[in-house]
Amino acid sequence: MTTKKFYITTAIPYVNGSPHVGHSLEYFQADTIRRYHQLLGEETLLLSGADENALKNVQAAEKEGLPTQEYLDKYSKIWHDIYNDLGVPLDVFQRGSDQEKHWPGVQKLWNLCFDNGDIYKKTYKGYYCVGCESFKTEKELVDGICPEHQKKPELVDEENYFFKLSKYQQKLIDLIESGELRITPENKKSEMLSFIKSGLEDFSISRSVKRARGVGVPVPNDPNQVIYVWFDALNIYMTGIGYGWDEALWKKWWPADVHVIGKDINRFHTVYWPAMLLSAGIALPKCVFVHSFVIVGGLKISKSIGNGIHPKDLADEFGLEAVRYFMLSQIPTSEDGDFTNERFKEIYNANLANGLGNLVSRIAKLCENSGQEFPTVKEKKDFVDPAIVKHLEEFRFDKALEYIWEIIGKTDAFIEQTKPWSQKGDELTQTLKVLLDSINLISLNLRPFLPSTAEKILNQFEGPNIKAGEPLFPRLK
């Protein structure tokens, strides 16, 4: 029997900056999705990469006084390594500068769209935001300023290739409204439908070699142009699994089962990308999960403000699983969530130290003091709680963890009600059996969210001799 596959991607960042705590949210979400599907017995693949063929990267390299490729090598490694630092093993990290495994697929996609009559060349004059790597219309600017980067776009006048996005307006509406192209949560889906229905315009998909400073994938049969960053970068989702260089591998994994992305790049993934794939006759991704942002102290994370906390620093100070728990439980799926050190410590102490950690310690101590031996608990590899399934299928990580913490609360209440420290004999044995069943249920449910913690609990209560150990989450002062 063929094992079912599940292919997950995270966003492909520009490498002109460093990861911050907001990025960890996306990586923990993707890893939780992956671990859940592994529990279902599916073969999974998690891909990310580096969007390297961008003017902003060239400018950043110049600012550091480094050759462009040396700069790209340096910063792409940082973005690659952050996954390992956060305990999120990547299967593929595909770089945009890879001429063997990326460029052929980009040119292949271009040729398919070109042959379908959806690429044409014209002279264009418009406002170009280097930060967004896209042209801006007057209505997208606020007092002539890009609202995302707070900078005035440069006026660009040149001949470029364009993609016939307008041709796919009604098709995209039909796909999204029918759910064939699933965009979740609902508010992000509504935003994109509203954007599409307001009227789609063809968009530029190339730049002159001169303006791109020679960096980028060459346009087939036109040595004066390189392929525009989004037409190039989005294709990393396919070239990373073989598109253009290993057809069998690509056919095994494509289409993506879910793209996990931030709300700032929703349009590119749910409008531009599907239209390009429709033009090329390629299957669309099944789902785009659009998460909101982590804000810090009520403010958006910004280089200018300097509030971009590095996730590894946070993990080194408080523990990786504690950071995972905060991001997955405290940042809602459909809206932004706030992070402060004070809030983090409050949640840590209440839910991890006093909640889960205290319950584990209490039950382990009751078992140890009983002097009894307990049956060895075998981990149920195929165990997935129906309530957890429902929440994870909707990417409601916060609701799934809320459900688990309800079990923790009910188990604590059961201990207070039964007072096992005053029981003996069969009565105590039956009470401890209920408590062990509950702690086993909690630990099994925790596996996709807090994998190391779940494993520690399962090992501690494995039997036959259960003993109290070190606190899972020592209380913070």
C-alpha positions as CSV (number, residue, x, y, z in Angstrom):
1,M,0.0,0.0,0.0
2,T,1.4,3.4,-1.0
3,T,1.9,5.8,2.0
4,K,0.0,9.0,1.7
5,K,2.2,12.1,1.3
6,F,1.9,15.5,2.9
7,Y,4.0,18.4,1.5
8,I,4.3,21.5,3.6
9,T,6.2,24.8,2.8
10,T,7.0,27.9,4.7
11,A,7.6,31.3,3.2
12,I,10.8,32.0,1.3
13,P,12.4,35.0,3.0
14,Y,14.6,37.6,1.5
15,V,18.0,37.2,3.1
16,N,18.8,40.9,3.7
17,G,17.9,40.6,7.4
18,S,17.9,38.3,10.4
19,P,15.1,36.0,11.7
20,H,13.0,37.4,14.6
21,V,10.5,36.0,17.0
22,G,7.7,36.5,14.4
23,H,9.3,34.0,12.1
24,S,9.4,31.3,14.8
25,L,5.6,31.4,14.9
26,E,5.5,30.2,11.3
27,Y,8.2,27.6,11.8
28,F,6.5,26.1,14.9
29,Q,3.1,26.0,13.1
30,A,4.6,24.2,10.1
31,D,6.4,21.7,12.3
32,T,3.2,21.0,14.3
33,I,1.3,20.4,11.0
34,R,4.1,18.1,9.9
35,R,4.3,16.1,13.2
36,Y,0.5,15.7,13.2
37,H,0.5,14.2,9.7
38,Q,3.4,11.9,10.7
39,L,1.2,10.6,13.5
40,L,-1.4,9.9,10.8
41,G,1.2,7.6,9.2
42,E,1.8,9.9,6.3
43,E,5.2,10.6,4.6
44,T,5.9,14.3,5.0
45,L,8.3,16.8,3.5
46,L,8.9,20.3,4.9
47,L,10.5,22.8,2.5
48,S,11.8,26.4,2.9
49,G,14.5,28.3,1.1
50,A,16.0,31.7,0.3
51,D,14.7,34.3,-2.0
52,E,18.1,35.6,-3.3
53,N,17.5,37.2,-6.7
54,A,16.3,40.5,-5.3
55,L,17.5,44.1,-5.7
56,K,17.3,44.6,-1.9
57,N,19.8,41.8,-1.4
58,V,22.2,43.5,-3.9
59,Q,21.9,46.8,-2.0
60,A,22.4,45.1,1.3
61,A,25.5,43.4,0.0
62,E,26.9,46.7,-1.1
63,K,26.1,48.2,2.2
64,E,28.2,45.5,3.9
65,G,31.0,45.8,1.4
66,L,30.6,42.2,0.3
67,P,30.4,40.6,-3.2
68,T,26.7,39.7,-3.8
69,Q,27.2,35.9,-3.8
70,E,29.4,36.0,-0.7
71,Y,26.6,38.0,1.0
72,L,24.0,35.5,-0.1
73,D,26.0,32.6,1.1
74,K,26.5,34.2,4.5
75,Y,22.8,35.2,5.1
76,S,21.2,32.1,3.5
77,K,23.1,30.0,6.0
78,I,21.6,32.1,8.9
79,W,18.1,31.5,7.6
80,H,18.8,27.8,7.0
81,D,20.3,27.3,10.5
82,I,17.5,29.0,12.4
83,Y,15.3,26.0,11.7
84,N,17.8,23.7,13.5
85,D,18.2,26.2,16.3
86,L,14.4,26.0,16.8
87,G,14.2,22.2,16.7
88,V,12.4,22.2,13.3
89,P,14.2,19.8,11.0
90,L,13.9,20.9,7.3
91,D,13.9,18.3,4.5
92,V,14.8,20.8,1.8
93,F,16.2,24.3,1.8
94,Q,16.2,25.6,-1.8
95,R,18.2,28.7,-2.7
96,G,17.3,31.1,-5.5
97,S,20.9,31.4,-6.7
98,D,21.2,27.6,-7.3
99,Q,21.8,27.5,-11.1
100,E,21.5,23.7,-11.3
101,K,18.4,23.0,-9.2
102,H,16.4,26.2,-9.4
103,W,17.1,28.2,-12.6
104,P,16.0,25.4,-15.0
105,G,12.6,25.2,-13.3
106,V,12.1,28.9,-13.4
107,Q,12.8,29.1,-17.1
108,K,10.6,26.1,-17.7
109,L,7.6,27.7,-16.0
110,W,8.3,30.9,-17.9
111,N,8.3,29.1,-21.3
112,L,5.0,27.3,-20.4
113,C,3.3,30.6,-19.6
114,F,4.9,32.3,-22.7
115,D,3.7,29.5,-25.0
116,N,0.2,29.9,-23.6
117,G,0.2,33.5,-24.7
118,D,0.2,34.9,-21.2
119,I,3.6,36.8,-21.3
120,Y,4.1,39.9,-23.4
121,K,6.6,42.8,-23.4
122,K,5.7,46.5,-23.0
123,T,7.2,49.8,-21.9
124,Y,6.0,50.7,-18.4
125,K,6.3,53.6,-16.1
126,G,5.4,53.2,-12.5
127,Y,6.4,53.4,-8.8
128,Y,8.6,50.5,-7.7
129,C,9.1,49.7,-4.0
130,V,12.3,47.9,-3.5
131,G,11.2,46.7,-0.1
132,C,8.2,44.9,-1.5
133,E,9.9,44.1,-4.8
134,S,6.8,45.1,-6.6
135,F,5.3,48.0,-8.5
136,K,2.7,50.1,-6.6
137,T,-0.4,51.8,-7.9
138,E,-1.4,55.2,-6.7
139,K,-4.2,53.7,-4.5
140,E,-1.8,51.4,-2.8
141,L,0.3,54.3,-1.6
142,V,-0.5,56.6,1.4
143,D,0.6,60.2,0.6
144,G,3.0,58.8,-1.9
145,I,4.6,56.4,0.6
146,C,4.6,52.6,0.7
147,P,2.6,51.9,3.9
148,E,4.6,48.6,4.5
149,H,8.1,50.1,4.3
150,Q,7.4,53.8,5.0
151,K,9.5,54.8,2.0
152,K,8.7,56.6,-1.2
153,P,8.9,54.2,-4.2
154,E,11.2,55.1,-7.0
155,L,9.7,56.0,-10.4
156,V,10.8,53.4,-12.9
157,D,10.5,53.8,-16.7
158,E,11.6,50.8,-18.7
159,E,10.5,47.9,-21.0
160,N,9.6,44.7,-19.1
161,Y,7.7,41.5,-19.6
162,F,4.2,41.3,-18.1
163,F,2.0,38.4,-17.1
164,K,-1.7,38.4,-18.1
165,L,-3.1,38.2,-14.6
166,S,-6.3,39.9,-15.6
167,K,-7.2,36.9,-17.8
168,Y,-7.5,34.7,-14.7
169,Q,-9.8,37.0,-12.6
170,Q,-13.0,35.0,-12.8
171,K,-11.2,31.6,-12.7
172,L,-9.5,32.6,-9.4
173,I,-12.8,33.8,-7.9
174,D,-14.5,30.5,-8.9
175,L,-11.6,28.4,-7.4
176,I,-11.5,30.3,-4.1
177,E,-15.3,30.5,-3.6
178,S,-15.7,26.8,-4.3
179,G,-12.9,25.9,-1.9
180,E,-10.9,24.1,-4.6
181,L,-8.2,26.5,-3.7
182,R,-8.6,26.7,0.1
183,I,-7.5,29.9,1.8
184,T,-7.7,29.9,5.5
185,P,-8.6,31.5,7.9
186,E,-11.9,32.9,6.5
187,N,-11.0,36.6,7.0
188,K,-7.8,36.2,4.8
189,K,-9.9,34.4,2.2
190,S,-12.4,37.3,2.2
191,E,-9.6,39.9,1.8
192,M,-8.3,38.2,-1.3
193,L,-11.7,37.7,-2.9
194,S,-12.4,41.4,-2.3
195,F,-9.0,42.3,-3.9
196,I,-9.7,40.1,-7.0
197,K,-13.2,41.4,-7.5
198,S,-11.9,45.0,-7.4
199,G,-10.2,44.2,-10.7
200,L,-6.9,42.5,-11.4
201,E,-4.1,44.2,-13.5
202,D,-1.3,42.5,-15.4
203,F,1.9,42.6,-13.5
204,S,5.6,42.9,-14.4
205,I,7.6,39.7,-14.2
206,S,11.0,40.9,-15.4
207,R,13.5,43.6,-14.9
208,S,16.3,44.9,-17.0
209,V,19.7,43.3,-16.3
210,K,21.0,46.8,-15.6
211,R,18.5,47.6,-12.9
212,A,18.8,44.2,-11.4
213,R,22.6,44.7,-11.3
214,G,23.0,41.4,-13.2
215,V,21.5,39.3,-10.4
216,G,18.6,36.9,-11.3
217,V,17.5,34.1,-13.6
218,P,17.9,35.1,-17.3
219,V,14.7,35.5,-19.3
220,P,14.8,32.8,-22.1
221,N,15.9,34.3,-25.4
222,D,16.4,37.8,-24.0
223,P,19.8,38.5,-22.6
224,N,18.8,42.0,-21.5
225,Q,16.2,40.9,-19.0
226,V,16.1,38.8,-15.8
227,I,13.0,37.2,-14.3
228,Y,11.2,39.2,-11.7
229,V,11.6,38.1,-8.1
230,W,8.1,36.7,-7.4
231,F,7.8,34.8,-10.7
232,D,11.2,33.3,-9.6
233,A,10.9,32.9,-5.9
234,L,7.5,31.3,-5.7
235,N,8.8,28.6,-8.0
236,I,11.1,27.5,-5.2
237,Y,8.1,25.5,-3.9
238,M,8.4,23.3,-7.0
239,T,12.1,23.5,-7.9
240,G,13.0,22.4,-4.4
241,I,11.2,19.1,-5.0
242,G,12.6,18.5,-8.5
243,Y,10.8,20.7,-10.9
244,G,13.1,21.2,-13.9
245,W,15.7,18.7,-12.8
246,D,13.9,15.6,-11.3
247,E,10.5,15.0,-12.8
248,A,9.8,11.8,-10.8
249,L,10.6,13.5,-7.5
250,W,8.4,16.5,-8.4
251,K,5.5,14.3,-9.4
252,K,5.7,12.5,-6.1
253,W,5.3,15.6,-4.0
254,W,3.5,18.2,-6.0
255,P,1.0,19.8,-5.4
256,A,1.8,21.3,-2.1
257,D,-0.7,20.3,0.5
258,V,-0.3,23.5,2.4
259,H,1.7,26.7,2.0
260,V,2.2,28.3,5.4
261,I,2.7,32.1,5.0
262,G,2.3,35.5,6.7
263,K,-0.5,37.8,5.9
264,D,1.8,40.3,4.2
265,I,2.4,38.0,1.2
266,N,-1.1,36.6,0.9
267,R,-1.8,38.2,-2.5
268,F,1.3,36.7,-4.1
269,H,0.4,33.2,-2.9
270,T,-3.3,33.2,-3.5
271,V,-3.6,35.4,-6.6
272,Y,-0.3,35.6,-8.6
273,W,1.0,32.1,-7.9
274,P,-2.2,30.2,-8.7
275,A,-2.7,32.3,-11.9
276,M,0.9,31.4,-13.1
277,L,0.2,27.7,-12.4
278,L,-3.1,27.9,-14.2
279,S,-1.4,29.4,-17.2
280,A,1.3,26.7,-17.2
281,G,-1.3,23.9,-16.8
282,I,0.1,22.8,-13.4
283,A,-1.9,21.6,-10.4
284,L,-2.6,24.3,-7.8
285,P,-1.6,24.0,-4.1
286,K,-4.4,22.5,-2.1
287,C,-4.4,25.0,0.7
288,V,-2.8,28.3,1.7
289,F,-2.7,28.9,5.5
290,V,-2.3,32.6,6.2
291,H,-1.2,33.4,9.7
292,S,-1.2,36.8,11.3
293,F,1.7,38.6,13.0
294,V,3.5,38.5,16.3
295,I,3.6,42.1,17.6
296,V,5.9,43.2,20.4
297,G,4.4,45.4,23.1
298,G,1.6,46.5,20.8
299,L,4.0,47.4,17.9
300,K,4.8,45.7,14.7
301,I,8.3,44.2,14.6
302,S,10.4,46.7,12.7
303,K,14.1,47.2,12.0
304,S,13.7,50.9,12.6
305,I,12.2,50.4,16.0
306,G,14.7,47.6,16.8
307,N,12.1,45.4,18.6
308,G,12.9,42.2,16.6
309,I,13.8,39.7,19.4
310,H,15.9,36.8,18.1
311,P,14.0,33.5,18.7
312,K,17.2,31.6,19.6
313,D,17.9,34.1,22.4
314,L,14.4,33.6,23.8
315,A,14.8,29.8,23.5
316,D,18.2,29.9,25.2
317,E,16.8,31.9,28.1
318,F,13.5,30.2,28.7
319,G,13.7,26.8,26.9
320,L,12.6,25.9,23.4
321,E,9.4,24.1,24.3
322,A,8.2,27.1,26.4
323,V,8.7,29.4,23.4
324,R,6.8,26.9,21.2
325,Y,4.0,26.8,23.7
326,F,3.6,30.5,23.8
327,M,3.6,31.0,20.0
328,L,1.2,28.2,19.4
329,S,-1.2,29.0,22.2
330,Q,-1.1,32.7,22.5
331,I,-1.1,34.0,18.9
332,P,-4.6,33.5,17.4
333,T,-4.9,32.1,13.9
334,S,-6.9,35.0,12.4
335,E,-5.5,38.0,14.1
336,D,-2.2,39.4,15.5
337,G,-1.0,38.4,18.9
338,D,1.2,40.4,21.4
339,F,4.5,39.3,22.9
340,T,6.1,40.8,25.9
341,N,8.6,39.3,28.4
342,E,6.0,40.0,31.1
343,R,3.2,38.2,29.3
344,F,5.5,35.3,28.4
345,K,6.5,34.8,32.0
346,E,2.9,35.0,33.1
347,I,1.8,32.4,30.7
348,Y,4.8,30.2,31.4
349,N,4.2,30.2,35.2
350,A,0.4,29.8,34.9
351,N,0.2,27.1,32.2
352,L,3.5,25.3,32.1
353,A,5.0,25.5,35.6
354,N,1.8,25.6,37.7
355,G,-0.4,23.8,35.1
356,L,1.2,21.0,33.2
357,G,4.4,20.7,35.2
358,N,2.7,20.7,38.6
359,L,0.2,18.0,37.5
360,V,3.0,15.8,36.2
361,S,4.9,16.2,39.5
362,R,1.8,15.5,41.6
363,I,0.9,12.3,39.8
364,A,4.4,11.0,39.7
365,K,4.9,11.7,43.5
366,L,1.6,9.9,44.2
367,C,2.7,6.9,42.2
368,E,6.1,6.8,43.9
369,N,4.6,7.2,47.4
370,S,2.2,4.3,46.7
371,G,5.0,1.8,46.5
372,Q,3.1,0.1,43.7
373,E,4.4,-1.2,40.4
374,F,2.6,-0.1,37.2
375,P,2.1,-1.7,33.8
376,T,4.5,-0.5,31.1
377,V,2.7,2.1,28.9
378,K,3.2,1.5,25.2
379,E,2.9,4.7,23.1
380,K,0.0,4.5,20.7
381,K,1.6,5.5,17.5
382,D,-1.7,5.9,15.7
383,F,-3.4,7.9,18.5
384,V,-4.9,11.2,17.4
385,D,-7.7,12.6,19.5
386,P,-10.8,13.6,17.4
387,A,-10.9,17.0,19.0
388,I,-7.3,17.7,18.2
389,V,-7.9,16.5,14.6
390,K,-10.7,19.0,14.2
391,H,-8.6,21.9,15.5
392,L,-5.5,21.0,13.6
393,E,-7.4,20.6,10.3
394,E,-8.5,24.2,10.8
395,F,-5.0,25.2,11.9
396,R,-6.4,26.3,15.3
397,F,-3.3,25.5,17.3
398,D,-4.5,27.8,20.2
399,K,-7.8,25.9,20.4
400,A,-6.1,22.5,20.3
401,L,-3.9,23.5,23.2
402,E,-6.8,25.0,25.1
403,Y,-8.5,21.6,24.8
404,I,-5.5,19.8,26.3
405,W,-5.3,22.3,29.1
406,E,-9.0,21.6,29.9
407,I,-8.0,18.0,30.4
408,I,-5.1,19.2,32.7
409,G,-7.6,21.3,34.7
410,K,-10.1,18.4,35.0
411,T,-7.4,16.0,36.2
412,D,-6.2,18.5,38.8
413,A,-9.9,18.8,40.0
414,F,-10.2,15.0,40.1
415,I,-7.1,14.8,42.4
416,E,-8.6,17.4,44.8
417,Q,-11.9,15.5,44.8
418,T,-10.6,12.0,45.4
419,K,-7.7,13.0,47.7
420,P,-5.5,9.9,46.7
421,W,-3.0,10.7,49.5
422,S,-5.7,9.5,52.0
423,Q,-6.6,6.4,50.0
424,K,-5.3,2.8,50.4
425,G,-5.5,-0.6,48.6
426,D,-7.8,-1.1,45.7
427,E,-9.3,2.4,46.0
428,L,-5.9,4.0,45.6
429,T,-5.0,1.6,42.7
430,Q,-8.2,2.6,40.8
431,T,-7.5,6.3,41.4
432,L,-3.9,6.1,40.2
433,K,-5.1,4.1,37.1
434,V,-7.5,7.0,36.2
435,L,-4.7,9.5,36.7
436,L,-2.2,7.5,34.6
437,D,-4.8,7.2,31.8
438,S,-5.3,11.0,31.9
439,I,-1.5,11.8,31.9
440,N,-1.0,9.4,29.1
441,L,-3.8,11.1,27.1
442,I,-2.3,14.5,27.8
443,S,1.2,13.5,26.7
444,L,-0.1,11.8,23.5
445,N,-2.1,14.8,22.6
446,L,0.9,17.1,23.2
447,R,3.2,15.3,20.7
448,P,2.6,17.6,17.7
449,F,2.9,20.8,19.8
450,L,5.5,20.0,22.5
451,P,7.3,16.9,21.2
452,S,10.2,16.9,23.7
453,T,7.9,17.5,26.6
454,A,5.5,14.8,25.5
455,E,8.4,12.3,25.2
456,K,9.7,13.2,28.7
457,I,6.3,12.6,30.2
458,L,5.7,9.3,28.4
459,N,9.2,8.1,29.5
460,Q,8.6,9.2,33.1
461,F,5.3,7.2,33.4
462,E,6.4,4.2,31.4
463,G,6.5,1.9,34.5
464,P,6.9,-0.4,36.3
465,N,8.5,2.0,38.8
466,I,7.3,5.6,38.5
467,K,9.3,8.3,40.3
468,A,9.0,12.0,40.7
469,G,11.8,13.7,38.8
470,E,13.0,17.3,38.1
471,P,10.3,19.8,37.3
472,L,9.4,19.9,33.6
473,F,9.1,23.7,33.8
474,P,10.8,25.3,36.8
475,R,8.9,28.4,37.9
476,L,10.3,31.7,36.6
477,K,10.8,34.6,39.0
